[in-house]
Amino acid sequence: MNNKNNIKADRKIIAYLYKPIVLLLLIVSQLLIIPDVSGQRVLTLDQSIEIAQTSSPDIKKSVLNLLSNRKSLDAQRASLKSRFTLDVTPFDYSRTRIFNDLFSQWNTNEDYNSFANFSITQPIAKTDGTISLVNRLGYRDNFSEFQDGRTKTYSNNLYLQVDQPIFTYNRNKLQLQELELNLENAQLSNAMQLLSLERNVTQSFYAFYQSQNSLEIAIDEYENQKVSYEITQNKVDADLLAREELYQAELNLATSKSTLENNQVSVDNAADDFKLLLGIDLSEEIAVEVDVKFITSQVDLNQAIQFGLEHRMELRQRAIAIERSQFELIRTNALNEFKGSVSLSLGIFGDNPRATEVYQSPTVNPRLAVSFSIPLWDWGENKARMQASNANLEMDKVDLENQKNDIVINIRKTYRNLQNLENQIEIARQNVKNAELTYDINLERYRNGDLTSIDLNLFQSQLSDKKSALATALINYKIELLNLKILSLYDFENQQPVIPQQSLDNDY
């Protein structure tokens, strides 16, 4: 009897000393767990996407690529306008000694020139020819030992010249079309990059939100475990439960606290990843705010497929690749082609010792030249190159068809996922309700002593799991809606087409 009384006394002393220690630990853990929200920046999904679009390194590179292609096209168009050129040689002196075969003697010749060329050249875009107006004004001072005389004259040569290639393709036109396609392709790539960024930001945003939600669930579970611990402790103090129940309650509380701390670490890690993606200062405290209320969106599968096949930018990029292959086919065919050129010039030339009288006796200088390049034998080079170019063209056509099939298949898969997620959300909602009711009932049973702490902990874990499953299903539904929006370029959530945003205005 004395031993039993001593054991009971020891237990009361331990409980008396243990209780304030436990309370102190609980207070300290709460101070460590509750985050400091002072000065915290709360972001919505739209705000996050807007920030990423202005600070993302990938978007910056895409914009620079777009700018480069735009300026290349501007340069090509400028090259088709009139070019004004002035070449000036104010001093050109030479002294040579050569042997004259006709008179069998050496002759020293001293020559001084000063001249200027002014030209206006206008490319002819439709024919790939050029028309030029040229004026050459010069002064010449020449001394010849053979004639022992010096000649000083002014001269002027004014002429109009036309050069026109024939029997070949228009190179200027082809290059202009290719640069226009490059710009269009850069615009499409930039728009696709923005949509891809929107997807990445959305996924990272919801991952951050999920970690926040898991932390909130862990806090709720921790609060429930504290209530359970207090009930257990009161019952043990009143000798209504064995000491082992208190030990189990302490274990459950410690496990819940560990889970809470782990979730806090996950939130911090997700915040860093999210800030890195958005380009935000890593030292800034942020949180995300989202409304994940489930609102069923009316999704028409046929409309999604039709809109995707009509507006998906990847299809236009495939078509651009086909056009480029056709351009390459033209170039390849021209490697050993039969071609010609026509050159025509007409002008007047005059010279005189006096500058004002250079056209006192002008000379008309007409010129007409027609030339042809006729390939004779290339050992099958052109044929082989044409076959290779045709094969590349056919591969681009196959890629276009495969892209269309991929679009249709991916839209169908996403549509099926949305339908399945709608069912999963309803099931998850019902599971949460059932788990809450089950936990409340068993918590009352535990208060009445009809249930052990181990069993209550199982119902608490079940409630936490069901809440997490509901949040995951809601987020997955939002992400699948975004995937369908990107795949079809139609926003079924707002029932409107998607107009891809471009970083630079298209003036062409």
C-alpha positions in Angstrom: 0.0 0.0 0.0 2.8 2.4 0.9 4.4 1.7 -2.5 1.2 2.4 -4.3 0.7 5.6 -2.4 4.3 6.6 -3.2 3.8 5.9 -6.9 0.6 8.1 -7.0 2.4 10.9 -5.1 5.3 10.7 -7.6 2.9 10.9 -10.5 1.2 14.0 -9.0 4.6 15.6 -8.5 5.7 14.8 -12.1 2.4 16.1 -13.5 2.7 19.3 -11.3 6.2 19.9 -12.7 5.5 18.8 -16.2 2.4 20.9 -16.8 4.1 24.4 -16.8 7.0 23.1 -18.9 4.6 21.8 -21.5 2.7 25.1 -21.5 5.9 27.0 -21.9 7.0 24.8 -24.9 3.6 25.3 -26.5 3.9 29.1 -26.2 7.4 29.1 -27.6 6.5 26.9 -30.5 3.5 29.2 -31.4 5.8 32.2 -31.4 8.2 30.3 -33.8 5.5 29.1 -36.1 3.3 32.1 -36.5 4.8 34.0 -39.5 5.5 37.7 -39.3 3.0 39.3 -41.8 4.1 42.9 -41.2 5.1 44.4 -44.5 4.2 41.2 -46.4 3.3 41.6 -50.0 0.3 39.7 -51.1 0.0 38.8 -54.8 -2.9 37.7 -56.9 -2.4 35.5 -60.0 -2.9 38.3 -62.4 -0.4 40.5 -60.6 2.2 37.7 -60.6 1.8 37.2 -64.3 2.1 40.9 -65.0 5.3 41.1 -62.9 6.8 38.1 -64.7 6.1 39.5 -68.1 8.2 42.5 -67.4 11.1 40.9 -65.5 11.5 37.4 -66.8 14.9 36.8 -68.5 13.2 34.6 -71.2 10.7 37.3 -72.1 13.5 39.9 -72.3 15.4 37.7 -74.7 12.2 37.1 -76.7 11.6 40.8 -77.0 15.2 41.4 -78.1 14.8 38.7 -80.8 11.6 40.3 -81.9 13.3 43.7 -82.1 16.2 42.3 -84.1 14.0 40.8 -86.7 11.9 43.9 -87.0 14.9 46.1 -87.6 16.3 43.6 -90.1 13.1 43.9 -92.1 13.2 47.7 -91.7 16.7 47.7 -93.1 15.7 45.5 -96.1 12.8 47.8 -96.9 15.1 50.8 -96.7 17.5 49.2 -99.1 14.7 49.2 -101.8 14.5 53.0 -101.7 16.7 55.4 -103.7 20.3 55.5 -102.6 22.4 58.7 -102.9 26.1 58.3 -103.0 29.0 60.7 -103.3 32.5 59.5 -103.8 35.3 62.1 -103.8 38.9 61.6 -104.6 40.6 65.0 -104.2 44.1 63.8 -104.9 45.4 60.9 -107.0 49.0 61.1 -108.2 51.1 58.5 -110.0 54.5 58.5 -111.8 55.4 55.5 -114.0 58.1 54.6 -116.5 57.1 52.1 -119.1 58.5 50.8 -122.4 56.8 51.8 -125.6 57.0 48.8 -128.0 55.8 50.8 -131.0 58.7 53.3 -130.8 61.1 51.0 -129.0 61.9 53.5 -126.2 61.2 54.2 -122.6 58.7 56.8 -121.5 58.0 58.5 -118.2 54.4 59.4 -117.5 53.3 61.6 -114.7 49.6 61.8 -113.9 47.5 63.8 -111.4 43.7 63.3 -111.0 41.0 64.8 -108.9 37.4 63.6 -109.4 34.0 63.1 -107.8 31.2 60.6 -108.5 27.6 61.4 -107.6 25.1 58.7 -108.2 21.4 58.0 -107.5 20.5 54.3 -107.6 16.9 53.1 -107.4 16.3 49.3 -107.1 13.3 48.0 -109.0 11.6 45.7 -106.5 9.2 44.1 -109.0 11.9 43.1 -111.5 15.0 42.9 -109.3 16.7 45.4 -111.6 18.3 48.8 -110.9 18.3 52.1 -112.5 21.1 54.6 -111.9 21.8 58.2 -112.7 25.6 58.9 -112.5 27.6 62.0 -112.9 31.4 62.0 -112.8 33.3 65.3 -112.7 37.0 65.3 -112.9 40.2 67.2 -113.4 43.4 65.7 -115.0 46.9 67.0 -115.2 49.1 64.7 -117.3 52.8 65.0 -118.4 54.3 62.6 -120.9 58.1 62.5 -121.5 57.5 61.0 -125.0 55.6 64.0 -126.3 57.4 66.4 -123.9 54.1 68.1 -123.2 51.6 68.6 -120.3 47.8 68.3 -120.7 45.3 69.9 -118.3 41.6 69.1 -118.8 38.3 69.1 -117.1 35.8 66.4 -117.9 32.2 65.5 -117.1 30.4 62.2 -117.8 26.6 62.1 -117.2 24.7 58.9 -118.0 21.7 56.9 -117.1 22.1 53.1 -116.7 19.7 50.3 -116.4 20.7 46.7 -115.3 18.1 43.9 -115.4 18.7 40.2 -114.7 16.6 37.9 -116.8 15.5 34.2 -116.7 16.1 34.0 -112.9 14.2 34.6 -109.7 13.7 37.9 -108.0 16.3 37.8 -105.2 15.3 41.1 -103.5 11.7 40.1 -103.4 12.6 36.6 -102.0 14.8 38.1 -99.3 12.1 40.6 -98.3 9.5 37.8 -98.0 11.9 35.8 -95.9 12.5 38.6 -93.5 8.8 39.2 -93.2 8.4 35.6 -92.3 11.2 35.8 -89.8 9.5 38.8 -88.1 6.1 36.9 -88.0 7.8 33.9 -86.6 9.5 36.0 -83.9 6.1 37.6 -83.0 4.6 34.1 -82.8 7.5 32.9 -80.6 7.1 35.9 -78.3 3.4 35.3 -78.0 4.0 31.6 -77.3 6.7 32.5 -74.8 4.2 34.8 -72.9 1.6 32.0 -72.8 4.2 29.5 -71.6 5.3 32.0 -69.0 1.7 32.4 -67.9 1.5 28.6 -67.5 4.7 28.4 -65.5 3.7 31.3 -63.3 0.3 29.8 -62.7 1.7 26.4 -61.8 4.3 28.0 -59.4 1.6 30.3 -58.0 -0.7 27.4 -57.1 2.2 25.3 -55.8 3.0 28.2 -53.5 -0.7 28.4 -52.6 -0.9 24.7 -51.9 2.1 24.9 -49.5 0.3 27.8 -47.8 -2.9 25.8 -47.6 -1.0 22.8 -46.2 0.4 25.0 -43.6 -3.0 26.2 -42.6 -4.3 22.7 -42.4 -1.3 21.7 -40.3 -2.0 24.6 -38.0 -5.6 23.5 -37.6 -4.4 19.9 -36.9 -2.0 21.3 -34.4 -4.7 23.2 -32.6 -6.9 20.1 -32.6 -4.0 18.1 -31.1 -3.6 20.7 -28.4 -7.2 20.4 -27.5 -6.8 16.6 -27.4 -3.7 16.9 -25.3 -5.5 19.1 -22.8 -8.4 16.7 -22.5 -6.1 13.8 -22.0 -4.0 15.6 -19.4 -7.1 16.6 -17.5 -8.3 13.0 -17.5 -5.0 11.7 -16.4 -4.8 14.2 -13.6 -8.2 13.1 -12.5 -7.1 9.4 -12.7 -9.7 8.7 -15.4 -7.1 7.6 -17.9 -3.8 5.7 -17.7 -0.6 7.6 -17.9 0.1 5.8 -21.2 -2.7 7.9 -22.9 -0.9 11.1 -21.9 2.3 9.7 -23.5 0.5 9.0 -26.7 -1.1 12.4 -26.7 2.4 14.0 -26.2 3.6 11.9 -29.2 0.7 13.0 -31.3 1.3 16.7 -30.4 5.0 16.4 -31.1 4.3 14.8 -34.5 1.8 17.5 -35.3 4.3 20.1 -34.4 6.9 18.5 -36.6 4.5 18.4 -39.5 3.7 22.0 -39.0 7.4 23.0 -39.0 8.0 20.9 -42.2 5.1 22.7 -43.9 6.6 26.0 -42.9 9.9 25.0 -44.5 8.0 24.0 -47.7 6.2 27.4 -47.7 9.6 29.2 -47.5 11.1 27.1 -50.2 8.1 27.6 -52.5 8.2 31.4 -51.9 11.9 31.5 -52.9 11.1 29.5 -56.1 8.2 31.8 -56.9 10.2 35.0 -56.3 13.0 33.7 -58.5 10.5 33.0 -61.4 8.9 36.5 -61.0 12.3 38.3 -60.7 11.4 39.6 -57.2 14.0 40.5 -54.6 14.6 37.3 -52.6 14.6 39.3 -49.3 11.0 40.5 -49.9 8.3 38.8 -47.9 5.4 37.6 -50.1 2.2 35.6 -49.9 -0.4 34.6 -52.5 -4.1 35.2 -52.5 -6.4 33.1 -54.6 -10.0 32.2 -54.8 -10.3 28.6 -55.7 -14.0 28.4 -55.5 -15.2 25.8 -57.9 -17.3 27.2 -60.8 -18.1 24.8 -63.6 -17.0 26.2 -67.0 -19.0 25.3 -70.0 -16.5 23.7 -72.3 -17.4 22.8 -75.9 -15.0 20.2 -77.2 -15.7 20.8 -80.9 -15.4 24.5 -80.4 -12.0 24.0 -78.6 -10.7 21.8 -81.4 -11.9 24.1 -84.2 -10.5 27.2 -82.5 -7.2 25.5 -81.9 -6.8 24.4 -85.5 -7.6 27.8 -86.7 -5.5 29.9 -84.3 -2.7 27.9 -82.8 0.5 29.7 -83.5 2.5 26.5 -83.8 0.6 25.7 -87.0 1.5 29.0 -88.5 5.1 28.4 -87.6 4.9 25.1 -89.4 3.5 26.8 -92.4 6.3 29.4 -92.2 8.8 26.5 -92.2 7.2 25.1 -95.3 7.4 28.5 -97.0 11.1 28.8 -96.0 11.7 25.3 -97.5 10.1 26.5 -100.7 12.4 29.5 -100.8 15.4 27.2 -100.3 14.1 25.1 -103.2 14.1 28.2 -105.4 17.7 29.0 -104.3 18.9 25.5 -104.9 17.3 25.4 -108.3 19.2 28.6 -109.2 22.6 27.2 -108.3 23.3 26.0 -111.9 20.5 27.8 -113.8 20.3 29.3 -117.2 20.2 33.1 -116.7 21.0 36.3 -118.3 21.3 40.0 -117.9 20.6 43.2 -119.9 22.6 46.4 -119.3 21.7 49.6 -121.0 23.3 53.0 -120.5 23.0 56.3 -122.3 24.9 59.5 -121.5 27.0 62.4 -122.7 30.7 63.0 -122.1 32.6 66.3 -122.5 36.1 67.5 -121.8 37.8 70.9 -122.1 40.7 72.8 -120.6 38.1 75.2 -119.2 35.6 73.8 -116.7 32.7 76.0 -117.9 33.1 74.7 -121.5 33.2 70.9 -120.9 30.1 70.4 -123.0 31.1 72.7 -125.8 31.5 69.6 -128.0 29.8 66.7 -126.1 30.0 63.1 -127.1 27.0 60.8 -126.8 28.0 57.4 -125.2 25.3 54.7 -125.7 25.9 51.2 -124.4 23.9 48.0 -124.7 25.0 44.6 -123.4 23.1 41.3 -123.2 24.8 38.3 -121.6 23.9 34.8 -120.7 25.1 32.1 -118.3 24.6 28.7 -119.7 25.3 25.6 -117.5 26.5 22.7 -119.5 27.3 19.8 -117.1 27.3 19.7 -113.3 27.7 15.9 -112.7 24.2 15.7 -111.2 24.9 18.2 -108.4 21.8 20.3 -109.0 19.5 17.3 -109.2 20.8 15.9 -106.0 20.5 19.2 -104.2 16.9 19.6 -105.5 16.0 16.1 -104.2 17.4 17.0 -100.8 15.5 20.2 -100.7 12.3 18.5 -101.8 12.8 15.9 -99.0 13.1 18.7 -96.4 10.0 20.3 -97.8 8.0 17.0 -97.4 9.3 16.6 -93.9 8.0 20.1 -93.0 4.6 19.1 -94.5 4.6 15.9 -92.3 5.4 18.0 -89.3 2.5 20.2 -90.0 0.1 17.3 -90.1 1.6 15.8 -86.9 1.2 19.2 -85.2 -2.5 19.3 -86.1 -3.0 15.7 -84.7 -1.1 16.6 -81.5 -3.4 19.7 -81.0 -6.5 17.6 -81.4 -5.3 14.8 -79.1 -4.1 17.2 -76.4 -7.3 19.2 -76.4 -9.3 15.9 -76.1 -7.1 14.8 -73.2 -7.5 18.1 -71.4 -11.2 18.0 -71.9 -11.5 14.5 -70.4 -9.3 15.6 -67.5 -11.6 18.5 -66.8 -14.7 16.3 -66.8 -13.0 13.9 -64.4 -11.8 16.7 -62.1 -15.4 18.0 -61.9 -16.4 14.7 -60.5 -13.4 14.4 -58.2 -14.1 17.9 -56.8 -17.6 17.0 -55.8 -16.4 13.7 -54.3 -13.6 15.6 -52.4 -16.1 18.1 -51.1 -18.3 15.4 -49.7 -15.3 13.6 -48.2 -14.3 16.8 -46.4 -17.8 17.2 -45.0 -17.9 13.6 -43.9 -14.4 13.8 -42.4 -15.4 16.9 -40.4 -18.6 15.3 -39.1 -16.7 12.1 -38.3 -13.9 14.0 -36.4 -16.4 16.1 -34.4 -18.3 12.9 -33.4 -15.2 11.0 -32.4 -13.8 14.0 -30.6 -16.9 14.0 -28.4 -16.5 10.2 -28.0 -12.9 10.9 -26.9 -14.1 13.5 -24.3 -16.5 10.9 -23.0 -13.7 8.3 -22.7 -15.1 6.0 -25.4 -12.2 6.4 -27.8 -8.4 6.3 -27.4 -6.1 9.1 -28.5 -4.6 6.8 -31.2 -8.0 6.4 -32.8 -8.7 10.1 -32.6 -5.4 10.9 -34.2 -6.4 8.7 -37.2 -9.6 10.7 -37.7 -7.6 13.9 -37.4 -5.2 12.7 -40.1 -8.1 11.6 -42.3 -9.6 15.1 -42.0 -6.3 16.8 -43.0 -5.9 14.5 -45.9 -9.4 15.1 -47.2 -8.9 18.9 -47.0 -5.6 18.6 -48.9 -7.2 16.4 -51.5 -10.0 19.0 -52.1 -7.5 21.9 -52.5 -5.4 19.8 -54.9 -8.5 18.9 -57.0 -9.5 22.6 -57.2 -6.0 23.7 -58.2 -5.7 20.9 -60.8 -9.0 22.1 -62.3 -7.8 25.6 -62.5 -4.5 24.5 -64.2 -6.3 22.2 -66.7 -8.6 25.2 -67.6 -5.4 27.2 -68.3 -4.0 24.3 -70.3 -7.1 24.2 -72.4 -6.9 28.0 -72.9 -3.3 27.6 -74.2 -4.1 24.6 -76.4 -7.2 26.1 -78.0 -6.5 29.9 -77.6 -10.0 30.2 -76.2 -10.7 31.2 -72.6 -13.7 29.0 -71.6 -13.6 30.5 -68.1 -14.5 33.9 -69.4 -16.0 32.7 -72.8 -13.8 34.8 -75.0 -11.0 34.2 -77.5 -7.4 34.7 -76.4 -5.5 37.4 -78.2 -1.8 36.7 -77.6 0.0 39.7 -76.1 3.0 41.0 -78.0 5.7 43.1 -76.4 6.1 45.4 -79.4 3.4 46.8 -81.6 3.2 45.4 -85.1 3.2 48.3 -87.5 3.2 46.2 -90.7 
